[in-house]
Amino acid sequence: MAKLKIEHLDDNLLRDLERRASLHGCSVEEELNSVLRQALGKEISEKSPGLTPEERAKSVKEMFARHGVRVPPLSDEAISRETIYGERG
C-alpha cells in the first residue's frame, strides 16, 4: 500500500477525521481511505476482485454506515435451515 504524508492539514479536519474514525470503529488511516474512495466515486462493490470475504463484508458495512443504513444482526433461528426451508428442508 502506498504511503502519503500530508503537511499543513487543518486541525479541524484532523479532529473531524479522528471523530469519524472513532464512530466507525476504525483507524484514522482506514477512515481516510474510506472518505477518499467515496469522494472519488470509487466505493468498493461486494464483487470487487482480490478482496477476502472479510474485506468485502467490511466494505459493505462501511458503505451502509456512510449512508446511515443500520442492518440489525439476524438471530441463529432466523437463518436456520428449518426456518428458511420449513418442511422442504
Backbone bond lengths (Angstrom), bond angles and torsions (degrees), N, CA, C in turn:
res aa  C-N    CA-C-N  psi(-1)  N-CA   C-N-CA  omega(-1)  CA-C   N-CA-C  phi
1 M - - - 1.451 - - 1.530 108.26 -
2 A 1.299 116.72 141.96 1.465 122.53 -178.27 1.525 110.55 -72.40
3 K 1.315 114.66 155.24 1.460 120.99 175.98 1.519 108.87 -110.55
4 L 1.333 115.62 145.84 1.453 121.26 -179.57 1.519 108.32 -139.37
5 K 1.311 116.31 130.48 1.458 121.16 176.73 1.525 107.91 -108.40
6 I 1.330 115.91 126.66 1.461 120.51 -179.56 1.523 108.46 -110.10
7 E 1.303 115.59 117.63 1.462 120.59 177.68 1.526 109.09 -100.80
8 H 1.314 115.29 149.58 1.460 122.24 176.00 1.522 112.93 62.63
9 L 1.324 115.95 37.62 1.458 120.57 176.49 1.524 108.65 -75.01
10 D 1.300 116.59 132.65 1.455 122.24 179.40 1.533 109.30 -57.86
11 D 1.337 116.32 131.22 1.469 121.18 -178.60 1.522 112.02 -57.36
12 N 1.321 117.48 -37.22 1.463 121.10 179.83 1.525 111.12 -66.24
13 L 1.336 116.98 -37.86 1.465 120.03 177.68 1.519 111.06 -64.15
14 L 1.319 116.00 -42.06 1.462 119.58 179.45 1.529 110.49 -64.26
15 R 1.325 117.56 -42.54 1.466 120.93 177.89 1.528 110.94 -61.56
16 D 1.334 116.23 -44.00 1.462 120.23 178.43 1.530 111.42 -62.45
17 L 1.319 116.42 -41.49 1.456 121.27 179.05 1.522 110.67 -64.64
18 E 1.320 117.11 -43.38 1.464 121.50 177.48 1.528 110.76 -62.13
19 R 1.327 116.73 -40.65 1.466 121.35 179.28 1.531 110.53 -64.13
20 R 1.332 116.38 -45.54 1.472 120.37 178.87 1.525 111.06 -62.34
21 A 1.320 116.16 -42.41 1.469 120.14 179.43 1.524 110.13 -61.10
22 S 1.306 116.34 -42.50 1.461 120.81 178.78 1.525 111.10 -62.85
23 L 1.320 116.60 -43.90 1.474 120.72 179.41 1.532 111.80 -62.97
24 H 1.324 116.30 -35.12 1.463 121.04 -178.58 1.523 112.44 -90.77
25 G 1.327 116.59 -0.95 1.462 120.12 177.44 1.517 113.89 66.69
26 C 1.331 116.20 38.11 1.459 119.23 -179.82 1.527 109.94 -137.83
27 S 1.319 115.40 176.66 1.459 120.37 179.33 1.531 110.07 -78.24
28 V 1.323 115.48 164.44 1.466 120.70 177.08 1.529 109.49 -61.18
29 E 1.331 117.03 -38.96 1.459 120.68 179.80 1.524 111.32 -63.11
30 E 1.346 116.49 -44.12 1.459 119.90 178.58 1.530 111.23 -64.02
31 E 1.329 115.65 -40.81 1.465 119.28 179.79 1.525 110.53 -65.70
32 L 1.325 117.12 -41.11 1.460 120.41 178.86 1.533 110.61 -62.81
33 N 1.334 117.42 -41.75 1.462 120.50 175.64 1.520 110.53 -58.51
34 S 1.321 116.66 -43.30 1.461 121.57 179.95 1.527 111.36 -63.41
35 V 1.320 116.42 -45.40 1.465 121.24 -179.78 1.527 110.36 -63.21
36 L 1.319 116.57 -42.92 1.467 120.19 179.88 1.529 111.37 -65.87
37 R 1.344 117.02 -42.35 1.466 119.91 177.62 1.522 110.53 -58.74
38 Q 1.336 115.55 -45.18 1.460 119.79 -179.13 1.527 110.32 -65.15
39 A 1.318 116.91 -44.99 1.459 121.01 -178.21 1.530 111.62 -63.39
40 L 1.304 115.99 -32.65 1.463 120.24 -179.32 1.526 112.29 -88.83
41 G 1.324 116.47 0.82 1.455 120.39 177.79 1.509 113.95 70.25
42 K 1.338 116.63 29.27 1.462 120.10 -177.62 1.517 110.74 -121.57
43 E 1.322 117.45 50.72 1.459 119.80 177.48 1.522 108.92 -61.87
44 I 1.301 115.30 140.02 1.461 120.24 -178.20 1.522 109.00 -76.07
45 S 1.306 115.47 126.32 1.466 119.09 178.32 1.520 109.26 -84.50
46 E 1.305 115.49 164.04 1.457 121.31 -178.91 1.520 111.52 -61.93
47 K 1.319 117.66 -24.18 1.459 120.63 -176.54 1.528 113.01 -101.16
48 S 1.329 118.42 18.60 1.458 120.32 -179.59 1.522 110.28 -61.91
49 P 1.327 116.86 131.85 1.460 119.97 -179.93 1.527 111.32 -70.73
50 G 1.313 115.31 149.72 1.454 120.24 174.68 1.520 115.17 86.86
51 L 1.317 119.01 -2.94 1.458 120.89 179.43 1.523 110.12 -97.13
52 T 1.319 115.54 144.07 1.456 119.87 174.18 1.528 108.07 -74.64
53 P 1.318 117.88 162.29 1.471 119.22 176.40 1.531 112.53 -55.95
54 E 1.334 116.57 -37.18 1.462 120.32 179.02 1.524 111.11 -65.26
55 E 1.350 117.00 -41.13 1.458 120.90 178.94 1.523 111.35 -66.50
56 R 1.350 116.53 -39.33 1.464 119.92 177.13 1.520 110.88 -63.72
57 A 1.334 116.59 -43.95 1.469 120.53 179.21 1.521 110.19 -61.60
58 K 1.326 116.39 -42.51 1.464 120.21 179.69 1.530 110.84 -63.65
59 S 1.330 117.44 -42.01 1.464 119.93 -178.60 1.526 111.13 -65.52
60 V 1.334 116.79 -37.46 1.461 120.03 178.50 1.527 109.97 -67.36
61 K 1.342 116.82 -43.27 1.468 120.30 178.27 1.527 110.80 -61.72
62 E 1.330 116.85 -41.29 1.470 120.38 178.41 1.529 110.65 -63.53
63 M 1.335 116.70 -40.95 1.450 120.07 179.32 1.526 110.37 -63.25
64 F 1.340 117.03 -44.45 1.459 120.65 177.30 1.521 110.62 -60.61
65 A 1.328 117.37 -42.93 1.468 121.35 -178.94 1.525 110.92 -63.00
66 R 1.331 117.41 -39.84 1.467 120.56 179.79 1.521 111.42 -63.83
67 H 1.323 116.25 -31.40 1.452 120.37 -177.54 1.524 112.75 -98.24
68 G 1.322 116.73 8.66 1.453 121.20 176.73 1.519 114.55 72.23
69 V 1.322 117.46 21.67 1.466 120.99 179.29 1.518 108.58 -91.93
70 R 1.320 116.29 125.09 1.462 120.97 178.12 1.526 107.99 -110.52
71 V 1.316 116.14 121.25 1.454 121.50 -179.96 1.527 107.76 -109.47
72 P 1.340 116.82 113.64 1.462 118.75 -179.39 1.528 110.43 -71.26
73 P 1.324 117.03 146.22 1.467 118.91 177.90 1.527 109.90 -68.81
74 L 1.312 116.39 147.93 1.460 121.42 178.62 1.527 109.48 -91.01
75 S 1.313 115.57 145.27 1.465 120.02 177.97 1.525 109.06 -74.07
76 D 1.333 116.24 163.10 1.458 120.78 176.78 1.529 110.35 -60.08
77 E 1.331 116.10 -37.65 1.467 120.12 179.80 1.534 110.75 -64.32
78 A 1.326 116.74 -40.60 1.460 120.27 -177.65 1.521 112.72 -62.82
79 I 1.324 116.76 -28.70 1.464 119.42 -178.14 1.525 112.66 -111.02
80 S 1.319 116.26 14.79 1.463 118.82 179.26 1.528 110.18 -73.16
81 R 1.293 115.34 153.58 1.467 121.77 179.22 1.527 110.70 -58.38
82 E 1.329 115.98 -41.56 1.461 120.36 -178.79 1.526 111.64 -63.18
83 T 1.325 116.89 -40.90 1.461 120.61 -179.90 1.525 111.06 -67.87
84 I 1.315 116.01 -40.76 1.462 120.16 -176.95 1.532 111.61 -72.90
85 Y 1.337 117.63 -46.14 1.461 121.05 -173.69 1.532 113.91 -100.31
86 G 1.321 117.07 -15.09 1.465 119.78 179.78 1.518 111.89 57.03
87 E 1.294 116.47 -131.34 1.463 121.53 -177.66 1.523 112.71 -71.04
88 R 1.328 116.95 -18.59 1.487 120.21 179.71 1.515 111.01 -76.45
89 G 1.389 118.33 -16.78 1.440 126.83 -171.96 1.441 118.76 -48.08
